Amino acid sequence: MSENNPYQPPVPATATVAGAGNFDAGGRTVDAGHAWTWITSAFSMFMKQPGMWVLLFIIYFACCVLLGMVPILGGFANLLLLPVFGAGFMQACRVLDEGGEVAVEHLFFGFKNKTGDLMFIGAFACVPLVVVIVGMLIAGGAGIFAALFSGTAALATLGVSVALAMLAGIIVSVPVYMALWFAAPLVLFDGVAPGAALKASFSACLKNVIAFTLYAIVLAVLFVAGSIPFGLGLIVVLPVTLISVYTAYREIFFGA
């Protein structure tokens, strides 16, 4: 059946998610309490194939670790590929939502479909890191930039310049990740152009800012709880968080 084919082409923009209504390019405004529904719905999807979801996340985490071993460029590569891997998780959610089964191949779906558009979105994800690096260069010159990659002892001497650059990066990252949150599924499933997808995602997050604030608080609590003991609970919390991107997207853009 086509829903079990990991290489099935993305559904066109006029199609709907399984059981959903019509696609709303601008996104709907939902009640704040729906934030909890996104998470509980994600957990329900996780429990349909918990072992496979954990395996997908472990493979993704291993890929991130391997890329991160490359000095400087590894961090950019991870950000650049974030929406590409994210598209893989979204495809796994879509297949499961339509009655299929999640497979390892789904994780790499974004490397075969809309890859260029997804990497364009990934380039936008690099903005906060660029702000941090440029801020350090402006504040203290190339010496600070070199010290950043020289170890913790050198970092301890960087002082206020690093703190200010990091703060700037955090401030910039909020709108950036609002724009990124739904961009991958909008590009992959709905045929939205990358720039328009970033704009639509930001707009959807902004019009649901109360729901997303509650959503962030609940996730923060779950992350803390999942870290005790030894971070074992994160094996569940992290995949559920990724799945909740899909459940939120499904509701906001399809009313499902």
Summary of the structure (lengths in Angstrom):
residues: 256
radius of gyration: 18.9
end to end distance: 23.7
largest distance: 59.7
contacts: 825
relative contact order: 0.19
helix: 73%
strand: 0%
